[in-house]
Every structure is written in structure tokens, then in C-alpha cells.
Amino acid sequence: MEHHLTAPDTDTRLRHLIGGEWVDGDGPVAATTNPADETVVAEYHPADSRLLDAAVAAAVSARREWDDRGIIARGLVLRRAAEILAERADAVAELMTREQGKTLPESRAEVGATVETLHYHAAQARNADGATFPSSHPEEVIRTVRRPLGVVAAITPWNFPLQIPAWKLAPALLWGNTVVWKPASDTVAVAAVFAEVLAAAGVPAGVLNMILGPGTIGAELVAREEISGVTFTGSVPVGRSIQAAAVPRGAKVQMELGGHNAAIVLPDVDPREAAAVLIAGAMGSSGQKCTATRRIIAVGDAYDDLVPELVARVEQLVVGDGLAPESQIGPLVSARAAKEVTAAIDQALSEGAELLGSAPLPKSGAAFVAPTLLAGTPALTISRDEVFGPVTLVLRARDLDEAIALANATSFGLTAAVFTCDERAVRRCIRDLDAGLIKVNAPNTGSELHAPFGGLKDSSFPAPREQNAATSAEFFTWSKIAYSRTGTPRSEA
């Protein structure tokens, strides 16, 4: 099989991976660009229904052989993929920064985390894959057996163009599924490299298929009857449309749909230490994380001590090209995204928000947005609606009761944080905050790959969560219960 795009700087033309072949699409040329300077990173012809048909057919055809290979052999393929990606880490990180915009240290960290994700799921191949139960019959064994869903559709976002696909593709493949993957249109070059790594590691033809194209081709994919499971990270409206298309036919759905994450700060903590953690959680990756700190709720006297520390840290941030060593905050993924975030900031100011501070911007570049700290009330639109960029709102609460009420006053429930030395307050927040992930004296962002990850309310869907091996297995397989008794030999008389 031809391995296209063997190094990020050898060719800007991308193709779709279908049935083990790299094939061109028929649509008009689309391109991804470096958001820092608008230079072209990659070009491709988007997929149409014909290519989608071929990708789904290839995945259906490859199911039996991949299932028959066995989980240990599949785990070895993932381990080899981790080794190949580690060998190419520097080049892949540079490509990620050029295409997505995040700083080079952030890209390197994501590549490293992806390598760890592949190793982690590869190692799960040797864990117990079922449980046994006692039986009232003395010669009977009761056990669970896991079987793959079949063909899985994976639709992934641009903000973590390598790690989120790894969260989904690695366990899907480990448990014997075949996959049709539609990565985000803004980061197709990174996706093509990851697909090539998996193919080079030994994923057979048709087991992983990658189609590049707009959201409409993703919508067509999840509507296909052959798709037995859909794993998706993205917006609430798209997630709900996937739910409507897939759930009625009995397909499994796993979704992470964003957040409007709050961090509560009580007066008993060091404001300088808390501010450093909060700004990192709010502004890191240019605020383009579903887990980013969108609201900081200062309780009582904490407000007056905390705000100056927050302002000082925001104003000291260095914004620039992600490849520049001095840059702490890169551009947003596109000029379009930057325009949307800027409009949300302007709307907040027009509604009465106070501009507390912002970082200086580079002299050029349409995709840059100044990290911005606002103060205001829960009446502001930005207090309820997610803004996917480097902006956070500071709110004041009289006491912990009001702070928890403010934190919960949104349709989202992904992460929440509390900063305090009071163990009673910690336990109260863990119990009463409406979020799937609670952080204590730590940023809203960040999670461990061996722990389950997911939200509540509009941030998720009631299905097994991501990352953790047990929850991944629960999603990517069906469970059977087998009752086995020893047979009686046939009599020779």
C-alpha cells in the first residue's frame, strides 16, 4: 500500500484512506492554512457520497478478518503505532502548530500524550476481557463475553487533532471494530499523518478508513444503517442531530459536547497561586478547550484580592506565532473563529461587562484574539453561552451557596473547579456541582487517560465515557452472557 505524506513537509496534497488505498476525491479543492500567517498547509479534494459508500463498504468487508485476528495481535499493532509516532514526534508537532495554531510546546505535549494513549490501550489487550459468575448448577460456568460493535463512525474536532482521535480510534480498533473516520476540516493534514502511522503499524486494509470533507459528509456517515456506533466530540447542535439519526436504529452513541466551566475561589486560598492556575486553565491553547475555565466565581472577600492577580497575569501573556519560542498563546484555529470570539467579547461589553485586562496582540494576523478578562453579572450572554476562545468572566458571589448556584446556572456540565483549604467546602462542591469532572485546587483543564472522562447535562450523552479502558470497552463492545455446561459423551453401546 502506498504511504502518502511520509513527512509533513514533502507534499501538501492529501488523499482519503479507503480500503487500504490513498484515493483522490472529486470535490473542488479545499485547503487548510496556518492561522498565524495564512500560508497553505495542505490541499485536498473533499469526499462525496461515492467515496463514503466505498469507505463504509470497505469497513464492512474487513470486519471478520480483523475480529478473527484476536485482541492481543490488535494490541501489538497499536503498540507499533505508538513507536512510529514517537519516532516522528518532532515533525508531527511542527505540522500541528502550523495547521492548528497552538504553540509548539503544546503540540509536543499532545503528540507525547497520544503516544501514551496508544501504549495504554495496547496494554489493555492482555487484561481480563470478561468476568465469571457462580452457577447453581455444579457443572456450569457463567461468564461475560465482549464482542465488537461492528463498524464505528468517529467524528473528531480540530482543537486536539491527534489526541482526541487516539482516544476514540485506539480502543475502537483494539476491541475488533472497523472504523470510518471523519476528522475536522481545519486539521486534515494532522489527521492524514495519524492515519498513515496506523496503516504503517499494520492496521489492515479497510479496517481504518478516513474521509476528508465538510460536516455534511459526516451527517451522511452517521445516518448509514451499517454504522453500529458513533463517537463524536463537537458542538451541541451537531451532537443532537447525530443522536436523532443514530439512536432510533439502535446504534450506540458517545458524545462530548462542550462546556461552560466554572471555578469557585474561596477567601482562604492564596490569591496569587490560584490566579496562576486559573489563567493557565482559561487561556492555555488560546482557550480552545472544551474544559477551559470560562467563569471565575470569587466568593466574598476573595474577589478584591484575586482580580488584581488575574489581571497581572493576563496582561503579561505573550501572544504570537505558535512556532516562535517566546509565544505563550497562539492564534485561534482560523480567522473565522477569531471573528466569532471577538464578536462575543464586543457583545459582552455592550451588555455592560467591564474589561479588566487583556494581553497585547501581534501587529498582524487575522486569527489572533487578545486573552481577555471581563467582569460582570450572570445576566450577560457570555455568562451562559460557551465562547471558544481566550476569554473568561469574573463573577462575585456572597457565599458558597450562591457560588454553586451560579456555577450550575448553565446548560453545560463538563468540568468545575474549587479553590479552598476547607475540606467541608470541597466535599460540598464535589457533591453539588453539576459537572462530570471536578477539580480541587487545580485547573479545570487536564485529565488522566486511565480515568473516565465526560460531562453531565448538555456536555455529554448518557453513554459510557471516554479514555478509561473499562469505559471504552463498555462503549465499543456488546456484552454477552454465556452459560456453559459440560456435555455428556455419546454412548458407544
N, C-alpha and C positions, 0 to 999 in steps of 0.2 A: 504494500500500500504506500502511495506517495505521502510523505510527511511534509506538508506545506508549511511555510512560515517557520523554518527551523531556527531562526533567530529573529528577534524583534526588529532588527534594522536591515533585514535583507530584502524585504518586499512589503509594500503597503497593500497589496491586493489580497483580500480574504475570500475564502470559499466556505461552503456549507459541508459538514461531515455527514454523509448519508450512506448507510450500508457499507462502511469502510472506505468510501471514496470521497475525495475532496472535489466538489462539483460547484459550478457557477450557477447563480440564479439568473432570472430573466428580467427582473425589475430594473428600473432606472437606477443609475449609480447613486449610492448613498455613501457618506463619509463620516468618520469621526475626526475631531480636531483637538489639538492641545488647547485647553481653555486659557492657558496663560498667554499664548501668542497667536492662537487661531491657525497655526500651521496644521496641515493634514497629517493625521497619524495612519489612517487606514481607509481603504475604499472597498466596497463590495456591492454586488447586485442582490437585493433582498429576495427572500424566498417567496414563492407564491403557493397556491393550493396544490399545484402539481408536485412541487418538492415536498410539501407537507405530507401528501399522500405517500410519497416514496419513503420518507423518514419513518412514518408510522408503520408502513408495511415491513420495512427492514427490522424495526424493533419487534414486531410480532413474530417474524420469521426466526429471529435469533434467540427467542426466549428459551426454548427447550435445551439447546446446547449449553447456554450459559448456566442454566439451572443445574444441568447434569454435571457440570464441572466441579461443583461442591464448594462449600464456603471457605475451606482452608486455601484452596487454589485461588479463589477470588481474592482472599485477603493478601496473598502473595503479590497479586497484580497491583493492589493498592499500595503495598509497601514499595514496590519498584517505582510506582508513580511518585511517591514521596522522595525517593532517592534522585530521580531525574529532575524533579522540580528544585530540589536543594542544589543540584549542580548548576542550574540556570538561574538561581535566585537573583543575582545582581541585575542581569539583563531584564528579567521579568519585572522586577521592582521599578527599574527605569522606565520601561514601557507603561506600567501602571500610572506612574506620575505624569508622563507625557499625555496619556489618554484621559485619565480621570481628574488629575489636578492636585491630588493630595501630596503632601511633602514626601521627599524621598525616605526619610526615616519612618514615616507612617507606612509607606509602601513596602519597605523592607520588613517591617513588623508584620504586615499582613501576609507576605509570602512565607515568612517563618511560621506564622500561626497556621497557615494552610498545610505546610509540610507536617506540622504536628497533628493536624486533624486527620490527614491521610494515614499517618502512623497509628494514631489512636484507633481508628475504625479497622485498620488492617489487623491490629492485635485482637480485636473482638472476635475474629474468626475462630480463635481457639478457646473461647469461653463456652460455658454450657449454653446450649441453644433451646433448652426446654426444662420442664420440671416434671417430677414424678409424684404420684399420689398413692396412698394406700387403698387397697380394694377389700371389700368384704368377701371376695372370692379368693381362696388361698393360692390359686394358680394364675392370677390375673395381675397385670401391671397396667396402671393408668398413667399416661404421660401426654404432655403437650408437644405438638409438632408445629414448627413455623414453616409456612410456605410463602413464596414471593407473591406480591400483588399481581404482577404481570408487566404491563407497560406503564411507566410512570412519566408524567409530564412535569418538568422542572422549569419554572419561570423565575428568573433571578434579577436582582436590581444592580444598579451601577455603583452604589456607594461603597460596597465591598465586593468588587468584581471577581475576586478569586476565593475569598474565604467563605462567603455565603454559598456559592455553588458547591464548594467542597463539603459544607455541612449537609447538603442535600444529595449530591451525586455519590459521595463515598458510601454512606450507608445504603442508599438505593441499590448500588451495584453489589455491595457486599452480600446483601440478602437475596441476590439472584434475580433482581428486576432488570429489565432493559429500559432505556431512557431516551426520551426525546426532549432535548434541552433548548429553550429559547432564552438566551441571555439578553440583557438590556442593550438597546441600540446604541447607547452612548459609550459602551466599553466592549465592543465586539473583538478588538484586537487581543485584549487580555483573555477573553473567552476562548478565542481560537488557539492561543498558546496552551491554555489548560486542556482543551480537547486534544491537542496534539500530544501533550505529555501523557494523558491517559491512554491514547492509542499506542504510543511508543512503549508504554509499560506492559502492553499485552491485552488490553481490552479488545475482544474480537469484533470483527465487522458486524455492524448492525446493533451491537449491544448499547453503544452510546452514539446517538445521532444529535447533531447540533444544527439548528436552523437560525439564520440571522434575518431579522426583519422587524417591522413595526408591531405595535400592540395588537393590531387586527389579526396577525397570523397566530399570535398567542391565544387569542379568543377562539379562533378556529380550532386550534390544537386541543384545548381543554374540552371542547364540545364533541370531540370524536368518541364514538362508542368504544373504541379499542382501548381507551385510556382508563386504567383502573385506579389511578391515584394521581393527585395533583399536589405538588409542593410549591408554594408561592410566597415571595416576600415583595411587598409593594404597598400601594395605596388602598384605602378602604373601599372606594367605589369599584376598583378593578377586582378586589378580593370578593366583594359581594356578588359581582357578576360571575365570577368563577364558581362560587358557591351555588348560585342559581343554575348554572349549566351542568355541574358535575354531581351534586348531591342527589338530585332526584333519580338518577340512574344507578345509585348505589356506589359510586366511586368515592374513595377516601379523599379528604381534603385537609391539608395542613397549611396554615396561613399565619404570617406575621405582618401586621398592617399598620405599623407606625405607632407613635406615641406623643404625648404632651406631658413630659415627665417633670415632676416637681421635686425639689429638695427643700426640706424644712431645716431651718437653723435655729437652735435654741440659744439663749443667752449664756449658757455655761461653758461653751466651747471657745477656743482661741479663734478670734475672727480672721487673723492672718492665715492660719493653717487652713481653715475652712474655705476662705476665698481662693487660695491657690488650687484646691481640689475642685471647687465649683467652676472656676473659669476653664480649667482643663476639660471638665465634663461638658461644658456649654459650647466651647469654641473649637475644641480639637476636631480635626478633619473638616474644618470650616463649618462645623455644626451640622454636617450632613450624615448624622447617625440617627436612627430611629430611637436610640436610647439617650440622646443628648439632653442635657438639662435645659428645659425651656422656661421653667418658672423657679425662682428662688423665693421662698417664703420665710421671711425673718420674723421671729416671734419676739414681741415686746422690745426690750432694750437692745436686743441683738441687731436690730435694723441700723441704728445710728453708728454702731461700731463696725458693722460688716460692709456697708455701702462704700466708704472710702477705700477699703482694701480691695473690693471688687473693681472699682473704677481705676485704681492704680494699675492693676494687673491687665485690664483690658487695654488701657492706653499704651502699655509697654509692648504689646504684641507686635511682631514683625510680620507683615503681610507681603507675599511676593510669589514668584515662580517657585513651584514645588521642588525644582531641581537646584535652586540656589541654597547653599549651605546655611545662610542666615535666616531663611524663611521658617517661621513657626506656623503660619496659616497660609494655605494655598488658595487658589481661586475656587469658585464653585465649579460644578461639572460643566456648565455651559453658560453662555451669555443669557440664554432664555431663563435658566434657573436664577441667575443673579437678578434679572429684572423682576421676577416674581417676589424674591425676598426683599428687594428694595421697595417694591410697592407695598408690601406688608408693613415694613417699618414706617413708611410715609403715612399709611393709613392709621397706624397706632398713634403717631404724633398728631395727626389731625383729629383724633378722638380724645386727645388730652394727655397722652403719655408724656413723661418727662425724659429727655435724653440725658442720661447720667454720664456717659462717656463712650468713646469709640476709638478704634485704632486708626492710625494713618494708612492711607492707601497708596499703592504704586501709582506712578504718573500715567501709566497706560494699561489697557486690558479691560475688556468689557465684561469679563466674568468675575471680577473681584468685587467683594462686598466687605465693607469695614465691619469687623467684630463690634457689635453694638450692645450696650447695656441700657435698658429702659426701666423706668419706674412707673407704676400706675395702679389701677384697681381691677377687680375681676370683671368690670363692665367692658373692658377693652376686648375687641375681637381677638387680638393676639393672645389673650389670656385663655381662650378656648380652642382656637384653631391652630393646628400644627404649622409652623413655618420652618421649612427645611433649610436652615442656614445659620450663620453665626450671630444669632440674636437671642437674648434672654431677658425676661421681665422679672423685676424685683417687686414683690408684694409684701405688705405688712400685715401681721396677724396679732391679735391681742393676746392669745394664749394657744396652747397646743390643740384644744378642741377646734378653734377656728382655723388653725393651720391645716389640720387634717381635712376639715370640710372644704377648704379652698383647694387643697391638693386633689381631692376626689371630684371636684366640680368640673369635670370634663368627660367626654365620651370615651376617652382612651384609658388604658390601664397597663402600660408596658412596664416602666420602672418607676421607682420612687426612692428617695434617699432621706435620711435624717442625720443631723449632726448634733450630737449631745453626749455628755458623760453620764446621763441619768438612765440607769438600766430600766427603770419603770417606764420612762418615756419611750425607750427603744422597744420594749415589749408591746406597748400600746400601738406604736406605729406599725410594727410587723403584723399585728392583728387587724388593724382598722384601715390601713392604706389600701386602696383598690389598685393594686399593681401585682403583676406576676413575678416581678423581681424587686426585692427590697434591699437597699444598700444602707449600711450603718457606718457613718464617718468615712465614706468612700464615694467616688463619683458614680453618678447614675449609669455611666457607660462602663463597658467591660464585663466579661463573663468568662467562666471556665468551661472548656469544651466537654469536660466529663460530667457537668451538671446540666440538668434540663434548662432550656431557655424558652420563654414565651410569655405572653401577656394575658390580660383579662379584658373584658368589655370589648370595645371596638378594635383593640390592639391584636386580637387573635381570633381563633375559631376553636370551638370545643373539640380538639383533637390532640393526639399525642404531640408533645413539643419537639423542638429541635435539639441537636447536638448530642446529648447524652445517649450512650449506647442502648440502654434499656428503652428509652422513649422512642429512639429511632427505629429500633426493631419492632416496637409496637405499632408504629405507623406503616413501615414498609413491608409488613407481612400480614398474612391472615393466620390465625391460630386454629389448629385442630386439636381435638382431644381423642386420643387413641386408647381403647380398652383392648388389651391383648391377653388371651389365654393360651396355654399350651394345647396343641392339638393331640388327639388320640390316634395313634398309628392304625393304619388299616390292618385288619386281621388277615393272616395268610391261610387260615383254616378254610 
